[in-house]
Amino acid sequence: MPKRNVVSWTAVLSGYLNMGLDDEALWLFQEMIENSVQPNSSTFACLLKLCGNLLDLELGRQLHACVVKGNWSNLIVDSAIVYLYAQCGDLSCASRTFERIPVRDVVCWTTMIMAYAQQGRGNKAFSMFSQMKQHGFKPNEFTVCNVLKGCAEGKELRFGKQLHCAIIKGMCRQDVYVGSSLVSMYIRCGELFDARLVFDSMTTRNTITWTCMIAGYAQNGFAEEALSLFEVMRRRRVSANNLTIVSILSACGLSGSLYRGKEVHAQIIRNHSHRNVFIGSTLIWFYCKCGEYDYAARVLDAMPVRDVTSWTAIISGLAKLEHGSEALRFLHKMLHEGVEPNPFTYSSALKACAKIEDVKHGRWIHASVNKTRDLSNVFVGSSLIHMYMKCGSIKDAFKVFDTMPERNLVSWKTMVVGYAKNGQCPDALRLMYRMQAEGFHVDDYVRSTVLTACADAECDIQWSSASCSYSG
């Protein structure tokens, strides 16, 4: 174009945004500045949406200031400002901007509901939804999807069911996104039967719908149902995404379906998805779960990028397979590559030390944890107690337990059972009663372990006394 004005620049910018080409849109914005193009209200609306997509709060604030100074404010621009702050997690600024909008439409109400739903503020999202209806606005499918997301996050099944009834009665258009949101809501609330009813009643399903149902089955331990549904999905030639693959590998691992898992692995290699760090980490977990340590190690070695999740998957898997020394070898390789362990890595490595009763390595890990904030993590603390107890270092175990800022049921159980198994009957009994007094449930396993240990100790005392009497 020999002559390009703000309208033509904004049209291309809007096109890039609609196509999801955020990087190209940012490049075009920079070119606009270089060409001294004066933006209009439509340009600002596009740029604010771009900043929201890129989570660039600093640039977004600068654009907001330009809008205020240039008096470019209108309903579309104000809604874009709300969207920017909502996407960047600044609820107070989003709320303040929303409250200043003199005349609102469904879009700005939906943006505000979305903001609260995304930040886990379900009750606030429901309140906004009720206010929106009281002001006479009819929700659209985007509004409903965001409210259902709030129901899923807050496990608000009752409100979700009420909304489902309203959708059936014609509150909004029942499209694939509303259906998928309903399936997700029921799964997150633990209602797999209702989720499947919605899934089966849908006339149109996309990859997200199928993946949501498969993932729901896999995450709730229904591996066979997940695998069966995946077969139907494949027969209907619905393309799988990375989350589908991760869910199916989880189902294969839970059911011990090594052959099926290997088929999925072959498909992953054909699609070049093995380069994805989440898929690679799940493959490592799957092979470890099926007892195939060599395959798991090969997958890790073949990964172009290995993060803390991939390393933790192999360390945890080997610890569970009783390959403690191998697990610790991988921990050293991980540290050598400069990858920082997380609490789950430390916890898995300490379990490996406990398996082989390697207190020397356990102390080294303890010293490493001391240099980080992870020592305050309740799972790391519990793993340290377990490791020291398994290695017979009772004083060290108690020292960790006594200095823990937070204790959960696992910490108490580990300490009590550790005392019992190390023959410290009085300490085990005393701590068990204290555990009960502090409101923690003492289950049958803990009680029977302690009582058995005390009975054995009593037998030993009686036998020693009898031996002394006989000798006398």
MARSE-849298 format. One record per atom (N, C-alpha, C): x, y, z. Coordinates in pm, whole numbers, padded with zeros to 5 digits, always signed. Layout:
// residues N
XYZ...
//
This chain:
// residues 472
+00085-00120+00000+00000+00000+00000+00088+00125+00000+00066+00215-00097+00148+00336-00098+00119+00428+00020-00012+00431+00061-00050+00514+00176-00122+00427+00278-00070+00431+00400-00132+00352+00508-00169+00445+00623-00298+00443+00657-00342+00527+00769-00368+00440+00891-00414+00502+00999-00436+00428+01125-00539+00317+01108-00636+00336+01020-00741+00234+00998-00681+00107+00938-00593+00124+00837-00533+00005+00774-00437-00066+00870-00359+00012+00946-00271-00049+01047-00352-00127+01150-00460-00067+01196-00543-00131+01300-00613-00256+01246-00652-00253+01119-00719-00370+01057-00626-00491+01056-00498-00467+01019-00400-00577+01017-00371-00624+01159-00358-00528+01250-00333-00561+01391-00445-00648+01447-00570-00611+01418-00687-00688+01463-00688-00828+01402-00649-00834+01274-00643-00964+01205-00543-01058+01270-00424-01006+01302-00323-01087+01371-00376-01139+01505-00443-01052+01580-00496-01092+01712-00602-01201+01698-00690-01185+01599-00797-01284+01578-00742-01420+01536-00624-01418+01472-00560-01543+01429-00467-01600+01536-00457-01530+01651-00371-01577+01759-00223-01553+01735-00191-01462+01642-00051-01433+01608-00003-01313+01692+00015-01337+01821+00049-01227+01913+00187-01168+01887+00284-01254+01853+00420-01204+01828+00423-01112+01705+00347-01153+01601+00340-01070+01479+00271-00937+01509+00167-00944+01596+00095-00822+01634+00187-00726+01709+00272-00781+01796+00367-00697+01871+00469-00633+01777+00515-00712+01680+00610-00660+01581+00546-00545+01501+00417-00563+01463+00346-00459+01388+00328-00332+01471+00304-00347+01600+00290-00232+01690+00420-00152+01694+00533-00224+01700+00663-00157+01701+00686-00080+01571+00642-00140+01460+00655-00074+01329+00566+00050+01322+00447+00041+01386+00357+00157+01392+00424+00275+01461+00491+00246+01571+00561+00352+01648+00671+00414+01563+00749+00327+01493+00858+00376+01408+00806+00466+01295+00682+00437+01250+00622+00516+01142+00538+00633+01194+00546+00657+01325+00476+00770+01391+00325+00771+01360+00264+00652+01361+00119+00642+01339+00048+00673+01470-00046+00767+01465-00123+00804+01585-00238+00705+01604-00239+00627+01713-00346+00528+01731-00481+00594+01761-00589+00520+01729-00724+00564+01767-00780+00468+01871-00905+00483+01906-00965+00399+02012-00963+00251+01976-00986+00218+01848-00983+00077+01805-00842+00019+01817-00742+00103+01784-00601+00058+01797-00570+00027+01943-00612+00119+02032-00586+00098+02175-00653-00029+02227-00776-00054+02180-00849-00175+02222-00772-00301+02182-00718-00300+02056-00638-00414+02008-00510-00431+02088-00442-00318+02113-00313-00323+02184-00330-00368+02329-00437-00324+02392-00464-00366+02531-00494-00515+02538-00567-00564+02437-00594-00708+02431-00464-00786+02409-00376-00730+02324-00246-00792+02298-00165-00803+02427-00162-00695+02505-00088-00696+02632-00146-00798+02729-00277-00813+02729-00343-00914+02813-00302-01054+02772-00297-01080+02640-00257-01212+02589-00112-01244+02625-00026-01140+02617+00118-01159+02645+00152-01144+02793+00051-01112+02875+00068-01087+03019+00172-00977+03045+00173-00877+02955+00266-00765+02967+00197-00650+03041+00199-00657+03173+00128-00559+03255+00191-00421+03245+00325-00415+03235+00394-00285+03231+00354-00205+03107+00360-00270+02990+00320-00202+02866+00171-00169+02870+00093-00259+02927-00051-00237+02938-00084-00113+03021-00011-00095+03131-00032+00025+03216+00002+00153+03139+00110+00147+03059+00149+00264+02979+00039+00299+02878-00017+00196+02815-00126+00218+02718-00250+00274+02788-00278+00221+02909-00391+00271+02989-00373+00421+03016-00250+00460+03051-00221+00602+03076-00243+00686+02951-00205+00632+02833-00226+00702+02705-00375+00720+02676-00453+00617+02710-00599+00623+02690-00658+00736+02774-00615+00742+02900-00667+00845+02992-00626+00984+02944-00496+01000+02909-00447+01132+02864-00511+01177+02733-00532+01083+02642-00588+01118+02512-00739+01116+02506-00801+01082+02622-00948+01075+02630-01006+00980+02524-00941+00864+02508-00987+00763+02413-01087+00666+02474-01128+00690+02595-01214+00596+02666-01351+00580+02600-01389+00453+02581-01526+00417+02542-01552+00275+02591-01669+00221+02566-01706+00090+02620-01609-00019+02574-01571-00018+02445-01483-00123+02392-01343-00112+02453-01292+00012+02461-01158+00033+02519-01158-00002+02668-01261+00041+02739-01270+00011+02883-01279-00139+02909-01353-00210+02825-01362-00357+02837-01225-00422+02813-01149-00364+02719-01014-00415+02690-00920-00391+02808-00939-00277+02877-00857-00248+02997-00889-00349+03108-01019-00377+03126-01060-00478+03225-00997-00613+03189-01000-00647+03059-00942-00774+03011-00792-00780+03043-00721-00670+03016-00577-00663+03044-00547-00696+03189-00614-00625+03282-00587-00645+03425-00633-00783+03472-00743-00830+03412-00793-00964+03448-00692-01072+03410-00639-01063+03287-00543-01162+03239-00414-01159+03320-00376-01040+03364-00250-01025+03440-00270-01048+03590-00391-01084+03631-00418-01120+03771-00433-01003+03866-00444-00880+03812-00461-00762+03898-00610-00733+03913-00673-00807+04007-00819-00798+04023-00864-00662+04074-00784-00597+04158-00825-00468+04214-00836-00362+04104-00737-00358+04012-00741-00262+03901-00853-00297+03803-00873-00426+03779-00981-00469+03690-01116-00426+03747-01133-00448+03878-01259-00413+03944-01283-00262+03944-01176-00184+03971-01189-00038+03972-01227+00015+03834-01164-00039+03731-01196+00003+03594-01340-00032+03559-01380-00153+03598-01517-00200+03570-01620-00108+03637-01594-00072+03763-01688+00012+03839-01702+00152+03778-01597+00198+03707-01600+00333+03648-01670+00336+03513-01699+00218+03455-01765+00216+03323-01910+00261+03341-01951+00371+03278-02086+00423+03302-02196+00334+03244-02174+00283+03123-02272+00195+03058-02200+00066+03023-02249-00046+03076-02182-00174+03055-02261-00263+02960-02190-00357+02896-02256-00457+02812-02218-00597+02860-02268-00697+02788-02243-00837+02826-02094-00867+02825-02019-00807+02731-01876-00836+02716-01799-00796+02842-01823-00672+02893-01745-00630+03011-01788-00706+03136-01918-00742+03148-01962-00826+03260-01892-00962+03254-01889-01021+03133-01828-01153+03115-01678-01149+03145-01612-01040+03104-01468-01025+03130-01441-01023+03280-01524-00954+03353-01506-00944+03499-01534-01078+03567-01636-01148+03519-01667-01283+03573-01550-01377+03545-01496-01368+03422-01380-01450+03384-01260-01424+03476-01240-01295+03509-01127-01257+03595-01136-01328+03730-01254-01324+03791-01272-01388+03922-01262-01540+03911-01319-01597+03804-01314-01743+03787-01170-01791+03770-01090-01717+03690-00950-01756+03665-00864-01749+03791-00897-01657+03880-00819-01640+04003-00872-01723+04120-00963-01817+04091-01017-01905+04195-01113-01838+04290-01170-01723+04248-01267-01650+04332-01408-01682+04283-01445-01810+04296-01573-01857+04244-01693-01783+04299-01696-01760+04431-01811-01693+04493-01831-01552+04438-01721-01483+04413-01728-01348+04357-01779-01354+04213-01736-01456+04138-01783-01474+04000-01934-01499+03999-01982-01582+04095-02127-01609+04102-02204-01483+04137-02147-01402+04228-02211-01277+04269-02223-01182+04150-02114-01171+04071-02116-01086+03952-02219-01137+03850-02228-01268+03838-02323-01330+03745-02467-01295+03785-02495-01303+03916-02629-01269+03966-02660-01120+03941-02561-01034+03969-02579-00889+03946-02605-00861+03798-02533-00931+03713-02548-00913+03568-02692-00943+03525-02747-01052+03576-02885-01089+03540-02985-00990+03599-02955-00942+03722-03044-00842+03785-03048-00712+03706-02937-00680+03637-02931-00558+03555-02994-00579+03418-03050-00697+03396-03124-00723+03272-03042-00774+03156-02919-00818+03181-02836-00870+03072-02853-01021+03061-02867-01070+02937-02879-01214+02913-02739-01271+02890-02698-01369+02970-02564-01426+02954-02548-01493+02817-02429-01485+02761-02400-01562+02639-02319-01686+02676-02280-01763+02575-02210-01889+02603-02074-01866+02671-02007-01752+02641-01879-01722+02705-01897-01694+02855-02007-01623+02886-02038-01595+03028-02058-01726+03102-02141-01812+03044-02177-01940+03108-02053-02028+03127-01965-02032+03025-01843-02113+03036-01755-02067+03152-01746-01935+03170-01664-01881+03281-01726-01908+03417-01860-01902+03425-01926-01932+03553-01909-02081+03585-01919-02166+03482-01898-02310+03504-01754-02338+03548-01661-02260+03496-01521-02274+03539-01508-02241+03688-01580-02136+03731-01582-02100+03873-01640-02210+03958-01746-02275+03907-01809-02389+03978-01710-02504+03992-01634-02529+03884-01536-02639+03884-01424-02611+03983-01372-02486+03981-01262-02450+04071-01302-02459+04217-01425-02414+04248-01472-02412+04387-01552-02533+04429-01559-02636+04338-01638-02758+04364-01783-02723+04404-01839-02622+04336-01976-02578+04365-02074-02656+04278-02097-02783+04315-02180-02872+04234-02324-02825+04227-02378-02778+04341-02519-02737+04345-02545-02622+04249-02459-02520+04255-02474-02405+04166-02454-02449+04021-02359-02539+03997-02334-02590+03862-02454-02662+03804-02522-02741+03889-02642-02813+03843-02756-02716+03812-02769-02612+03896-02872-02511+03870-02847-02441+03736-02721-02411+03710-02684-02346+03585-02709-02440+03467-02681-02569+03487-02706-02669+03384-02855-02671+03347-02941-02667+03448-03087-02663+03424-03126-02539+03344-03068-02425+03380-03096-02299+03310-03052-02305+03164-02938-02373+03139-02888-02389+03001-02987-02473+02920-03035-02582+02982-03132-02669+02914-03260-02592+02879-03298-02500+02969-03420-02420+02948-03400-02305+02849-03277-02289+02799-03254-02191+02694-03186-02063+02737-03111-02066+02848-03041-01946+02891-02943-01896+02784-02876-01990+02718-02781-01953+02612-02773-02066+02510-02702-02041+02403-02685-02141+02298-02600-02257+02349-02645-02379+02327-02570-02497+02372-02472-02540+02263-02351-02483+02269-02251-02522+02170-02149-02618+02234-02046-02651+02157-01946-02748+02202-01867-02695+02323-01851-02562+02333-01775-02504+02444-01854-02512+02574-01984-02486+02567-02070-02498+02686-02074-02644+02731-02091-02736+02635-02093-02878+02667-01964-02925+02732-01850-02882+02676-01719-02919+02731-01701-02863+02871-01751-02739+02893-01741-02677+03026-01826-02752+03128-01941-02801+03086-02027-02882+03174-01959-03013+03210-01901-03078+03110-01828-03205+03134-01715-03181+03235-01638-03074+03212-01527-03040+03301-01575-03011+03443-01685-02937+03454-01738-02901+03586-01778-03025+03665-01849-03117+03599-01893-03239+03669-01773-03326+03708-01673-03334+03621-01553-03413+03653-01480-03354+03773-01460-03221+03772-01389-03155+03883-01465-03170+04014-01597-03186+04006-01678-03205+04127-01692-03353+04163-01623-03441+04090-01625-03584+04120-01746-03660+04070-01825-03597+03982-01948-03661+03931-01924-03714+03789-01853-03826+03779-01817-03880+03648-01938-03931+03571-02036-03985+03643-02157-04037+03577-02231-03924+03506-02250-03810+03576-02318-03695+03516-02236-03638+03401-02103-03637+03417-02015-03587+03311-02033-03672+03184-02042-03804+03201-02059-03893+03086-02196-03875+03021-02299-03848+03103-02433-03822+03047-02431-03699+02956-02366-03593+03004-02354-03470+02923-02273-03500+02797-02162-03572+02813-02075-03606+02699-02152-03683+02593-02228-03785+02636-02302-03868+02541-02416-03792+02473-02470-03689+02541-02583-03614+02484-02538-03505+02386-02407-03478+02380-02356-03371+02293-02361-03413+02146-02418-03329+02062-02426-03359+01918-02292-03334+01849-02217-03237+01902-02084-03205+01847-01981-03208+01959-01871-03280+01935-01762-03284+02033-01632-03251+01962-01543-03184+02030-01410-03156+01973-01303-03228+02056-01179-03206+02022-01066-03271+02091-01070-03241+02241-01105-03117+02276-01109-03076+02417-01212-03158+02494-01330-03179+02432-01437-03256+02499-01391-03399+02526-01337-03464+02421-01291-03603+02436-01179-03612+02541-01085-03519+02533-00971-03520+02624-01015-03499+02768-01112-03408+02785-01164-03379+02920-01223-03504+02985-01301-03579+02906-01366-03701+02960-01262-03810+02986-01168-03826+02893-01063-03928+02910-00976-03895+03032-00937-03767+03043-00855-03724+03157-00929-03743+03288-01060-03716+03288-01143-03735+03408-01140-03879+03455-01156-03972+03360-01150-04115+03395-01011-04152+03449-00907-04108+03378-00770-04143+03418-00736-04089+03557-00770-03961+03583-00737-03897+03710-00813-03957+03828-00928-04018+03800-01008-04078+03906-00989-04230+03917-00888-04282+03846-00854-04424+03860-00932-04519+03773-01015-04466+03679-01092-04553+03590-01015-04570+03459-00906-04647+03468-00813-04660+03356-00877-04729+03236-00951-04836+03260-01012-04911+03149-01112-04826+03072-01191-04746+03147-01290-04658+03082-01219-04553+02996-01105-04501+03048-01027-04402+02972-00973-04463+02844-00919-04584+02853-00861-04651+02736-00969-04687+02634-01083-04731+02684-01195-04767+02596-01244-04646+02519-01258-04532+02588-01305-04409+02524-01203-04357+02423-01074-04376+02453-00969-04334+02361-00976-04414+02231-01010-04544+02243-01025-04627+02123-01138-04575+02035-01249-04535+02098-01363-04478+02024-01320-04348+01956-01246-04267+02029-01197-04140+01976-01110-04163+01852-01025-04263+01858-00937-04294+01743-01017-04345+01624-01117-04430+01651-01201-04484+01542-01276-04372+01470-01312-04268+01547-01386-04156+01487-01292-04051+01429-01162-04082+01430-01059-03997+01369-01057-03856+01428-01077-03849+01559-01064-03721+01629-00917-03707+01668-00857-03595+01631-00714-03577+01659-00691-03559+01809-00584-03619+01858-00548-03608+02001-00450-03494+02020-00457-03429+02136-00358-03326+02169-00263-03380+02277-00172-03299+02322-00073-03344+02421-00136-03391+02551-00244-03322+02595-00311-03362+02719-00380-03497+02703-00432-03526+02582-00492-03658+02556-00388-03767+02575-00270-03743+02516-00161-03842+02523-00117-03863+02668-00101-03754+02742-00060-03763+02883-00164-03842+02963-00292-03817+02937-00401-03886+03009-00402-04035+02977-00381-04069+02849-00381-04210+02808-00262-04284+02867-00146-04220+02867-00029-04284+02929-00051-04305+03079-00119-04210+03144-00152-04226+03287-00243-04347+03306-00343-04360+03217-00436-04474+03225-00362-04606+03202-00270-04608+03105-00190-04728+03077-00105-04766+03198-00047-04665+03262+00036-04690+03380-00045-04744+03496-00164-04687+03518-00249-04730+03629-00300-04873+03609-00327-04909+03482-00380-05043+03455-00271-05145+03424-00144-05097+03418-00034-05188+03386-00035-05234+03241-00096-05155+03152-00109-05193+03010+00018-05151+02933+00121-05231+02947+00249-05200+02885+00240-05199+02733+00169-05298+02676+00158-05308+02530+00088-05186+02472-00024-05145+02533-00097-05028+02485-00013-04901+02499+00057-04892+02611+00144-04776+02634+00254-04766+02531+00310-04882+02491+00414-04882+02388+00357-04839+02252+00231-04878+02226+00164-04833+02102+00153-04681+02099+00113-04625+02214+00100-04479+02225+00237-04414+02209+00340-04476+02267+00477-04425+02255+00520-04421+02108+00487-04525+02033+00520-04530+01890+00452-04416+01815+00325-04392+01852+00249-04282+01790+00313-04147+01823+00360-04133+01948+00426-04009+01993+00551-03984+01908+00629-04088+01884+00753-04074+01804+00719-04035+01660+00612-04097+01604+00571-04064+01466+00530-03917+01454+00466-03866+01560+00418-03726+01558+00522-03626+01611+00640-03677+01647+00748-03593+01703+00708-03525+01834+00611-03586+01905+00564-03527+02032+00656-03561+02148+00751-03654+02125+00841-03696+02234+00931-03581+02278+00940-03476+02194+01020-03359+02232+00952-03276+02341+00820-03296+02358+00746-03223+02460+00784-03274+02598+00822-03183+02687+00875-03222+02819+00770-03291+02906+00642-03251+02893+00538-03314+02974+00509-03456+02928+00506-03474+02796+00485-03610+02741+00604-03699+02777+00725-03646+02762+00845-03723+02797+00845-03764+02943+00809-03673+03031+00805-03702+03176+00698-03807+03208+00584-03799+03138+00477-03898+03161+00519-04035+03110+00593-04038+02998+00645-04166+02947+00740-04230+03048+00825-04150+03110+00917-04200+03214+00837-04259+03329+00735-04183+03375+00649-04232+03485+00582-04362+03445+00529-04369+03322+00457-04488+03273+00547-04611+03275+00669-04599+03219+00759-04714+03213+00804-04758+03354+00826-04661+03441+00861-04697+03580+00744-04767+03648+00623-04718+03622+00502-04778+03681+00486-04923+03636+00528-04952+03511+00518-05088+03457+00644-05171+03487+00737-05113+03564+00858-05186+03604+00965-05192+03498+00952-05111+03391+01049-05112+03281+01149-04997+03299+01242-05017+03389+01338-04911+03423+01425-04873+03303+01469-04972+03224+01558-04946+03110+01492-04854+03008+01364-04880+02978+01289-04795+02884+01279-04652+02938+01250-04640+03067+01236-04508+03131+01365-04429+03117+01478-04496+03142+01609-04430+03132+01638-04388+02989+01597-04473+02891+01620-04440+02750+01539-04318+02707+01415-04310+02757+01329-04195+02725+01394-04067+02779+01444-04073+02904+01508-03956+02963+01631-03913+02882+01712-04011+02843+01834-03981+02766+01801-03919+02631+01687-03958+02571+01649-03910+02438+01582-03773+02440+01545-03726+02558+01476-03596+02566+01573-03481+02539+01539-03393+02444+01629-03281+02414+01637-03179+02528+01524-03164+02597+01519-03073+02712+01466-03151+02832+01542-03148+02941+01499-03221+03062+01487-03120+03176+01367-03111+03231+01346-03017+03342+01334-03094+03472+01302-03024+03579+01295-03086+03712+01187-03196+03716+01080-03179+03638+00972-03280+03636+01022-03411+03579+01098-03406+03468+01148-03529+03406+01245-03603+03498+01337-03526+03559+01433-03588+03651+01363-03646+03774+01264-03574+03825+01192-03623+03944+01115-03750+03910+01060-03757+03787+00985-03876+03744+01072-04001+03750+01198-03991+03701+01287-04109+03701+01334-04141+03843+01365-04038+03922+01413-04060+04060+01302-04125+04143+01180-04071+04131+01065-04125+04205+01034-04267+04160+01034-04288+04027+01004-04421+03973+01103-04527+04019+01231-04492+04018+01335-04588+04060+01327-04617+04210+01294-04514+04287+01279-04534+04433+01167-04634+04461+01056-04623+04386+00943-04715+04405+00976-04855+04356+01068-04865+04257+01108-04996+04203+01220-05060+04285+01251-04999+04400+01355-05051+04491+01497-05035+04434+01512-04950+04334+01645-04921+04278+01698-04792+04341+01722-04796+04471+01762-04676+04544+01892-04615+04496+01992-04701+04474+02124-04651+04431+02116-04584+04295+02037-04643+04204+02020-04585+04071+01950-04449+04079+01849-04442+04167+01776-04316+04187+01870-04206+04231+01961-04238+04323+02056-04138+04374+02159-04101+04267+02191-04197+04180+02283-04168+04069+02221-04064+03976+02091-04078+03949+02020-03982+03863+02009-03845+03931+01998-03845+04064+01995-03718+04137+02127-03642+04114+02239-03715+04120+02370-03652+04098+02384-03601+03954+02331-03679+03858+02337-03637+03717+02254-03509+03698+02140-03505+03763+02051-03389+03755+02122-03263+03807+02184-03276+03922+02256-03163+03982+02375-03122+03895+02440-03221+03833+02554-03194+03745+02510-03112+03623+02386-03135+03578+02333-03060+03462+02280-02924+03504+02286-02894+03633+02246-02761+03679+02098-02743+03700+02023-02855+03710+01878-02847+03733+01853-02845+03884+01779-02745+03930+01751-02727+04073+01640-02821+04118+01663-02907+04218+01556-02996+04265+01441-02917+04329+01322-02976+04326+01207-02917+04397+01172-03007+04515+01074-02971+04598+01042-03055+04715+01011-03200+04680+00948-03224+04564+00914-03361+04525+01040-03440+04490+01139-03373+04431+01267-03440+04400+01335-03483+04529+01345-03390+04624+01409-03421+04752+01335-03534+04824+01203-03526+04823+01122-03628+04890+01146-03766+04829+01151-03773+04694+01174-03901+04625+01315-03954+04653+01413-03863+04652+01552-03905+04678+01568-03957+04820+01500-03894+04915+01506-03939+05055+01440-04076+05072+01334-04101+04994+01271-04235+04996+01368-04339+04943+01446-04301+04842+01547-04393+04787+01652-04425+04893+01694-04324+04968+01792-04346+05078+01733-04440+05183+01604-04421+05213+01538-04505+05313+01533-04651+05268+01508-04671+05136+01497-04808+05082+01626-04885+05103+01740-04816+05078+01870-04887+05089+01940-04855+05222+01870-04784+05310+01921-04748+05444+02058-04679+05434+02063-04583+05342+02188-04508+05320+02179-04375+05395+02212-04376+05523+02200-04256+05606+02302-04149+05566+02417-04191+05514+02520-04095+05474+02468-04006+05361+02407-04070+05260+02349-03995+05148+02231-03910+05197+02155-03968+05289+02040-03897+05345+02081-03769+05416+02190-03775+05490+02240-03655+05560+02289-03550+05460+02350-03597+05351+02397-03505+05247+02278-03430+05184+02169-03505+05157+02048-03442+05101+01988-03345+05203+01988-03387+05330+01937-03300+05438+02016-03168+05441+02146-03178+05427+02230-03057+05427+02199-02969+05306+02171-03032+05191+02136-02957+05069+02002-02887+05087+01906-02957+05147+01773-02900+05170+01782-02782+05266+01873-02791+05363+01892-02683+05462+01927-02550+05398+01989-02557+05279+02031-02435+05210+01917-02372+05128+01801-02439+05125+01686-02390+05048+01568-02367+05142+01458-02323+05084+01334-02304+05161+01253-02433+05173+01300-02538+05104+01222-02662+05098+01217-02738+05230+01304-02703+05326+01304-02773+05455+01170-02752+05527+01107-02638+05503+00978-02611+05568+00864-02686+05502+00890-02749+05386+00786-02826+05316+00751-02951+05397+00623-02971+05423+00580-03080+05511+00613-03218+05453+00613-03230+05319+00643-03360+05256+00792-03392+05265+00875-03291+05249+01019-03310+05263+01052-03347+05407+00990-03277+05502+01009-03307+05644+00970-03450+05679+00855-03494+05628+00807-03631+05654+00902-03734+05594+00954-03703+05474+01049-03796+05409+01181-03804+05486+01224-03691+05542+01345-03692+05625+01324-03779+05749+01209-03765+05814+01178-03846+05933+01180-03994+05897+01113-04027+05785+01106-04167+05740+01246-04223+05714+01330-04143+05645+01466-04187+05612+01547-04212+05739+01544-04117+05834+01621-04133+05958+01570-04251+06040+01440-04267+06048+01383-04379+06124+01421-04513+06061+01416-04519+05927+01449-04644+05856+01597-04679+05876+01680-04574+05891+01824-04596+05912+01859-04608+06060+01760-04602+06149+01782-04618+06292+01833-04494+06363+01832-04378+06296+01879-04252+06358+01759-04181+06422+01716-04233+06535+01593-04187+06599+01603-04042+06646+01717-04005+06702+01734-03867+06753+01724-03765+06639+01785-03798+06524+01780-03708+06409+01637-03694+06357+01565-03806+06359+01425-03804+06314+01341-03713+06403+01360-03726+06535+01283-03643+06628+01320-03495+06615+01448-03469+06589+01493-03330+06574+01422-03264+06455+01410-03341+06344+01339-03289+06227+01192-03266+06261+01131-03366+06325+00989-03357+06362+00963-03238+06454+01051-03220+06551+01033-03116+06652+01047-02975+06594+01127-02963+06486+01151-02829+06428+01061-02799+06308+00972-02893+06273+00883-02870+06157+00784-02758+06187+00775-02655+06099+00679-02547+06124+00534-02593+06107+00517-02697+06027+00383-02751+06002+00391-02903+05996+00298-02969+06063+00294-03116+06059+00158-03160+06008+00157-03262+05923+00030-03319+05877+00017-03462+05928-00087-03529+05884-00113-03666+05930+00004-03759+05898+00063-03740+05779+00176-03826+05737+00295-03809+05831+00325-03683+05870+00439-03658+05960+00420-03732+06093+00300-03719+06149+00271-03785+06277+00280-03937+06264+00217-03992+06161+00217-04137+06141+00360-04189+06123+00440-04118+06044+00578-04160+06018+00659-04165+06147+00639-04064+06231+00714-04055+06357+00670-04164+06455+00540-04182+06470+00487-04282+06564+00527-04423+06521+00505-04456+06394+00539-04589+06342+00690-04610+06347+00767-04505+06320+00913-04514+06327+00961-04551+06466+00903-04486+06568+00936-04521+06708+00904-04668+06735+00784-04710+06692+00738-04847+06719+00831-04950+06654+00865-04925+06527+00948-05022+06454+01092-05024+06502+01134-04917+06570+01269-04913+06627+01269-04959+06774+01157-05015+06818+01149-05073+06952+01134-04971+07064+01100-04845+07030+01084-04740+07131+00936-04732+07172+00891-04836+07241+00748-04848+07274+00694-04732+07357+00757-04690+07468+00702-04580+07547+00688-04451+07466+00792-04421+07384+00787-04300+07300+00676-04308+07197+00659-04427+07137+00555-04447+07036+00416-04426+07097+00394-04483+07216+00265-04468+07285+00239-04322+07322+00341-04258+07376+00328-04119+07420+00293-04028+07300+00364-04050+07190+00341-03965+07072+00207-03997+07005+00166-04122+07013+00037-04160+06955-00078-04090+07029-00070-04085+07164-00174-04017+07241-00171-03866+07217-00049-03814+07200-00035-03670+07171-00094-03636+07032-00070-03727+06939-00123-03712+06804-00276-03706+06807-00333-03794+06885-00479-03799+06901-00531-03671+06967-00457-03625+07069-00498-03505+07143-00495-03380+07055-00405-03381+06953-00395-03266+06863-00491-03275+06745-00583-03372+06751-00692-03379+06653-00664-03461+06529-00555-03539+06529-00524-03623+06413-00579-03764+06435-00632-03822+06328-00693-03954+06337-00586-04063+06345-00596-04148+06445-00505-04262+06459-00575-04382+06397-00526-04426+06280-00594-04536+06209-00551-04672+06264-00612-04776+06210-00587-04912+06258-00442-04955+06237-00382-04908+06124-00243-04947+06095-00149-04894+06203-00163-04767+06237-00076-04705+06339-00098-04775+06473-00225-04791+06509-00258-04851+06640-00203-04993+06651-00224-05075+06545-00179-05215+06551-00026-05224+06550+00041-05133+06475+00189-05133+06472+00246-05103+06610+00187-05001+06675+00235-04961+06808+00207-05071+06910+00085-05124+06909+00047-05227+07008+00127-05355+06989+00154-05392+06862+00236-05511+06833+00378-05492+06885+00433-05371+06861+00569-05340+06907+00576-05345+07059+00472-05291+07125+00469-05291+07271+00454-05432+07327+00373-05514+07259+00355-05653+07302+00486-05730+07289+00559-05706+07176+00689-05772+07155+00789-05728+07261+00786-05599+07294+00877-05544+07395+00849-05608+07531+00720-05625+07560+00679-05685+07688+00726-05830+07695+00713-05903+07581+00758-06042+07576+00909-06051+07601+00982-05955+07539+01128-05953+07557+01166-05931+07703+01091-05839+07770+01118-05808+07911+01090-05932+07997+00973-05999+07965+00936-06118+08042+01038-06229+08021+01085-06245+07896+01182-06350+07865+01314-06322+07937+01356-06193+07939+01481-06155+08007+01470-06184+08157+01353-06151+08215+01332-06174+08359+01335-06322+08390+01273-06401+08301+01267-06545+08323+01407-06605+08314+01484-06555+08218+01622-06604+08202+01706-06574+08325+01689-06452+08381+01766-06412+08500+01728-06500+08619+01597-06528+08632+01549-06610+08745+01606-06752+08735+01607-06804+08609+01656-06941+08589+01806-06948+08621+01878-06843+08577+02023-06841+08601+02051-06835+08751+01963-06759+08822+01982-06746+08966+01953-06876+09035
//
